[in-house]
């Protein structure tokens, strides 16, 4: 019997060591292989540096950025309207580090083949440790293609791509780097943005004044915002800066901050435009067509974010269970826990592979029409499936920790609150499924590109081949798809795509994925893999001990 000092009630043992520092790049074989496959290998050294920072310094900074939520100050002490959101200093430190490393602008600042893939990997690494700031980083990155529609906004695009962060509330002209937000949805319409009622009145050249509201206005301290409003020619896209180009604050009024389930380090707001100055981007009446490329890129980041959340949840679960003992041995050595951990590792690798494959297609789209067609449909498929899987995945990881997984210090409650966001933001599940239906119906090249991707993996697994046979008719345009069945169809397409990627990559987990996800050797919950698989090897590939 252990002898304790006076007044000591117990000794602390059987607890895992701190998770950090971890090198999130070195730990992640699936990510490294996917980056190389998709053409981003030249950026490996940069990704390693950010992976080491994300698993150490970024994690430390994120604690205060989430704990001390943003605050709205509509007026100063003297009653002047200032419409300002205040953040913990660590928020600005995180934004500065991320932008300096290229999380927001690498694709445009260094526009070489593979840059989109590397930027996607940076976003994936960043999101694991600090998901809230991923919102303004994503929107800044995604705004660049839209700004191209207005040559007069070339300086905005250049500064949005620049590796410089300036958190001061000053005019864009006085900053070396800019961040961008967006505002599309209104109270009466939501995803139906054509129902928007904000009015844009021309005041000369491409300048307008906007009157109206936005129900969700993310990252309201950004330097400018891409918004939709009804111009005389119809729904139109505009750049609305925080500061009026002729001096003073723009007439953008922050009404309140959203009290969100998660995403606490990032501010989201409701706003009103009271004759706010804006510059038209693209043609009048072409607002949706102008902003759609931004939407596509933000949907990619939803995928990357959910894959990153799964990855961090898996890392936390494996770290805990390898060090925590129960019933005579480490948790990770119990048969049923091994099944759960291996199943989570399978799901995580498949999500990472699909998200990076879409990033690779976007990278190659300007040079390859088939890749462009694949990117259009695979973005919606991946956005639906990966984002839908994240909440259940994170909850399963919490169970691996037991009660400790429900306590904030474990990081998992923060990830769990964050997990539903990506399936809701930028078009919820039904919107993604309708986009897939629309693509298969109206764009034959999209179905053909998807079928070619699947056909390239044939002959490696009988269950996969049978799955592709069942999907081929619809992808080739020979079978009608009822709207009410589109969730089931998109799920099957996503699983087939993930299996194809793992098979073609010769991943050690490809056969297990096909058996469990395509052949029916799996239940509806995690931890239901066939018992003759090498659970330890699968988990070890997921995160090395």
N, C-alpha and C positions, 0 to 999 in steps of 0.2 A: 504494500500500500504506500502510495506516494505521501511524503511528509510535506505539508504546506507551511509557509511562514504564518505568523499570527495574523488573523483577520483576512487572510486570503481564502477565497471560497473555491477556487479552481485554477488550473493551468489551461492555457489556450493551446490546443493542438488539433490535429485532423482538419486543418483549414488550408485551402489552396494559397499559394503565394500570390502577390499582386500580378495582374495580367500584363501590365506594361512594365518595361518596354518590350514591344514586339515589332518585328519588321513585317508589315502586312504584305509587302511584295515578295519577300523571300519565302514566307510561309505558304504562298498561294501558287501551287504548281499549275492549277487550271488557268489562272489568270495569265501567268507568264507564257504558257503555251498558246493561249488564245491570242494574245498580243502579237506573238511571233507569226502565227498562222495568218492573221489578218493584215500583216504588213507594217506593224508598228515597232518592230524589233530594234530599229535604230535609236529609239528613245528609251531603251531599257535602263540605262544608267540614271536618267532623269526620274524614271518611275521608281527605281530603287530608292532614290533619295527621298522622294515624297512618301513612299511606303514606310520608310523608317520613321519619318516625322509623324505620319498619321497614327502610327502605333505607339507614340510616346508623347511628344510635345503637343500635338493637336488634341489628343485625348484630354490632357491636363487643361488646356485652354477651354475646351468645350464644357467643362463642368460649370464654370461661372456663367458662361454665355447662356446656358439653359436655366440655371438656377435663378439668375437675375433677369427676369423677362423684360422685353422692351416696354417703354412707357411713352405714352402720347402726351405732348405738351402743345396744346392748340394755341395758347397765348403765353406771352412772357409776363414777368412780374408787374409790368406797367399797363397791361391790357392790350398790347399789340399782338395781332395775329401772326403766329410764327409757323404753325403746322409742322411740328418737328417731332421725330421719334428719337428717344434717347436709348442707347444700348450700353451694356457693360463694356468696358475697354477691351476685354478679351474677344468680343465679337469683332471689333475692328482689327485686332491682331490676327484673328483667323482669316478674315477676308483678305487682309494684306498678304499673308503667307500663301493663300490659295491662288490669288491672282498673280502673284510673283512667279509661282511655279507653273502657271499655265492652265489651271483648272477652268478658267473662263475664256481664255483667248488663244490658246495654243493653235487651234485649228486655223485661225485667221492670221495670227502674228507670224507663224512659220508655215505657210501653206505649201507643204510638200507631201507627197504620198505617204500615208501612214499617220499623218498628224491628227486626223479625226480619231483614229484608233487609240493613239496615245492619250489624247485629251479625254476620251471615254474612260480609259483606265485610271487616269488621274481623278476623274469624277467618282468612279467606283471606290477608289481608295479613300477619298475625302469623305464620302457619304457614310462610310463605316464608323467614323469617329465623330463627325459633326454634320448631321443631316440637315439641320435648319438652314445653315448658310448655303446649302446646295441650291436653294430656291433662287436667290439673286444671282448666284454664279451661273446657274443653268439659263436663266432668262437673258443674262448678259451675253452668254455664248450664242444663244439661239437668235438673238436680235440681228446679228450681222447680215444674214442673207436678205432680211427685210429691208434694212437700211440701204442696200444696194439699189433698190428701186427708185431711190431719190438721190441723184448725183450730188445735190447740194448738201447732203448729209454725210459726205465722205469723211469729214473731220470727226463726226460722231462715231462712225464705224471704226476709224483708225484708233480712237481713244478707247472704245469698248474692247478692242482686241489687244490693247497695250498691256504689258505686264506691270501695271502701276495701279495701286489703289489709293484713293484720296477720299476719306470719309467726311470731309468738311462739307457743310451746307453752304456752298457757294456756286456761282454760275459755272456752267460747263466749260466756258472759254478759259477759266482760271484753273483748270485741272489738267494733269497729265494723263489721267485715266478716268473712265466713266463706267458706271453700272446702269443697267437697263431693267425696268420692270414692265409689266403688261397689265392691261385692264380690258377685258372683253365682256364678262358676264354682268348682267343687270338683274334686278329683283324679279322682274316679270318674265324673264326668258331663260336664265341659266345657260345650259348648253345650246339652246336655240338662239344663237347670237343675232340671227336675222330679225328677231323681235326687239332688238335694242331701240331705245327711244331717245338717246342722247342726240342732240341736234348740233350740226356743224354748219356755221354760216360763213361763207367766203368774205374775206375782208381785203382781198387783193393778192395777185400772183397765186402761190400755193399756200397762203396763210389763211387760217380760219379761226373763229372763236367757237368754243364748245360750251354748251349748257346741258347739264344732265347729271347722271350719277353712275357709279360702278359699285356693284354689290361685293365683289371680291377684287381687291386691288393689292396685289402682292408686292412686298418689299417697297413700301411707300417712301423710303428715304433714298431710292435710286435717283440718278440724275435726270433720267427721262423715262417715258413710258410709251409703249406702243398700244394704242387704244383704237377701238372701233366706234364710229358714230355715223349718223344719217346725214349725209351731205345732199345737196340738191339732186345729184345723180345716183343716189342710193348709198348703201352701207359702204363706208370707206375707212381706210387705215390712216392713222395720224401718229406723228411723234409729238408728244406733249412733254415739254421740259419742266423741271421743277422751278426754274428761274426763267423769267421772260427775257427773250434775247435783247430787248431794248432797255433792260434794267429792272430790278426789283423781283419779288416773288411772283410767280404765276398764280392765277386765280384757281388753284387746286386746294380744296378744303378737305382736311382729314376729319371725318365725322367721329369715327371711333376705331379702335383696334379690335380685331376678332378675338374672342376668347376660345382658343382652339384646343382640341383634344391633345395634340402634341405639337411638334414643330415650334417649340417655345422660343428658341433663340431668334427666330425670324418673325418679323412683324407682318401681319396681313391686315388690311383695313377696308373700311367703306369710305368712299369719297364722293364729293360733289364738285362739278365744274361750273364755275360762275363767270361765264365769258372767258374761259381759259384759252390762252393762245396755243395754237398747234399748227404744225406743218404737215401738209398732205404727203403721204407716202404711197406711190402707185396711183392708178387712175380712180376717179370717182366711180362708185358702184362695184369696185373690184376688191373690197376690203378683205373678204374671206380668202380669196385667191392670193392676195398680197401677203397675208400673215400666215398662210398655211404652212410654209416651210419652217417658220418659227415653232409652230405647233408640233410639227413632226420631230424637230430636234428636242423639244422639251419632253415629248413622249419617249424618245430614246433615253433621256436622263431619268425618267420615271422607272424604266426597266433597269437601268444601271443602279439606281438608288435602291430598288427592292432587292436586286441581286446582292448589293453591298450589305444591306441589312441582314439578309440570310447568312451571308458570309461571316459577319461579326457575331451573330447569334450562335452560329456553329462553332466559331472559335471560342466563345465564352463557355459553351456547353462542354466542349472537349477539354478545355483547360480545367474546368471545375471537376469533371468526372475522373480525370486522370490523377488528380491529387486528393480527392475526397474519398475516404474509406467508409464502407458500410458492410456489415455482416461478414467481416473478416477479410475483405479485399477491396481494392479500388473500385469505385462505381463502374468505371469503364471496362472492368473485366467481367462484369455480370452479363450473362447471355442476352437477356432481354434489353439491357441498356446498350449492348453492342449493336443490336438490331436497330434500335432507335438512332444511334449516332451514325451508323453507316447509311441509313435511309436519308437522314438530313444531309450527309455529305454528298450523296447522289443528287439530291434535289438542288443543292447549292452549285455543284459543278455544272449541271445542265443549264441552270439559270445564267451563270456567268458565260458559258459558251454561246448561248443564244444572244445575249445582250451585246457581246463583243462582235458576233457575226453581223448583227445589224449595223453596228458602228463601222465595220469594214465595208459593208455595202454602201453606206452613206459616203465613206471616203472615196470609193471608186465610182460612185454614181455619175459624176460629171464626165467621166471618160468611158463609161460602159452602160449602154441602155438597159441591158438585162439586169445589171446590179441595181440600177435606179428603180426598175420595176419591182425587183425583189424587196428593196428597201421600203417601198411604199406599202406593200402588204404585210411584210414581216414586222414592221414597226407596230402595226395595230395588233397583230397576233401576239407578239412578245409583250406589249404593254398590257394586254388583257391577262395573259396567263401568269407571267412572272409576278406582276403586282397583286394578282388575286391570291397567289400562294403564300405571300410573305407573312400575313398576320398569323395564319395557322402554324407556319414554320417557327416563327419567333415564340409563340406560345409553347410549342413543343420543347424548344430550347429552355424556356423558363422552367418547365417541369423537370428537366435534367438537373437543375440546381435546387429543386424543391422550393421551400420557403425563401431561400436566399435569392431566388430568381424573381421574387416579387418585391424586393427591396432595392431602392434606388442605387445603392453603391454597386450593384452588380452590373449596371448599365442596361440590363435587359428591359426594365420598365420603360426607359426612354425609347428604346428601339420598338417596343410593343406599341407605344402610343403613336410612334411615327409610321408604323407598318401599314395602316389603312390608307394613308394619305395618297400614295402614288396610284392606287387603283381608282381614286376619286378625281384627283387633279388632272386637268387636260383631257377630260372626257372619260366618264366612268365606263364600266364593263359593257353595257349595252351599246354605247356609242362606238367602242372599238369593234364590237362584233358587227354592227351595221356598216362600219367602214370596210371590213373584210368582205361582207356581202356585196357592197357597192363595187369594190375593186374586182371581185370575181365576175360580176355581172357586166360591168362597163369597160373593164380594162383586160382584155384577153391576155395581154402580155404579162400581167401580174400573176395570173394562175399558171401560165406557162413557165415563168421564172421559178415559181415555187415548186412546180413538178420537176423541173430540171434539177433543182437542189436536192430533192428527195431521191430522184432516180440515180444520182451520182453515188448514193450510198447503198444501192441494191447489191444483193449477193453476199452480204456480210452477216445477216441474221434473218432467219425464216420469219420470225414474228414481225420484224420490221417490214419485210417484203410484203407480207399479207396486209399490213396496215396501209402501205402505199397503194396497193391494189384497190383497197376500199375507198381511198381518197381521190384516185386518179381521174375518175369520171367527172367529178365536180371541178377539179382543177383544169381539166382540158376543155371545160365548157359544155360537157355532154350531159350534165345532170342539174336539175333545178334544186335550189337550196331554199327551204322555207325559213322565213325570218324567225319563227318561234324556236327553231332548232339550231340557231347560229351559235349559241354558247357552247353547245355540245360539239359542233363542227370546229369551232376555233380551238377548243381544248384539244381535240384530236390532232389538228394541224400543228399546234404548239408541241405536243409530245412527239409527233413524228419528226418535226424539225430538230428538236433537241436530240432525239435518238440519231438522226442522220449526222449531226455535227460530231457527236461523240464517236460514232462508228468511223467516220472518215478521218478523225484525228487519232484513231487507234487508242482511244482512252482506255485505261485499265478498268474503268467502271462501265463501259458501254454495254457489255453483255448483261450486267446486272440491271442497268436502266431498262433495256429492252424487255427483259423477263418480267420486271415488276410493273413497268408503266404501259407496255404494249401487249404483253401476253396474258395479262390478268392474274399474274402470280403476286398479288398485292391487295391489301384491303383498302378501306377508305381513309384510314389514319396512318400516320407515320409509325414506324417500328413493326411493319407487317411484311418485311422482305422474306423471301424463301430462306429456309434455315441452312442451306448448304452453301451459301455465299461466304466469302472471306470478309467478315465484318471488320476485323481489325485492319486489314490492308486497305479497305475502302476508307475507313476513318483516318488512317495514317496519311493517305494521299490527300485527304481533305485538309488537315492541319497536322504537320509533323509534331511528334511529341518532343 
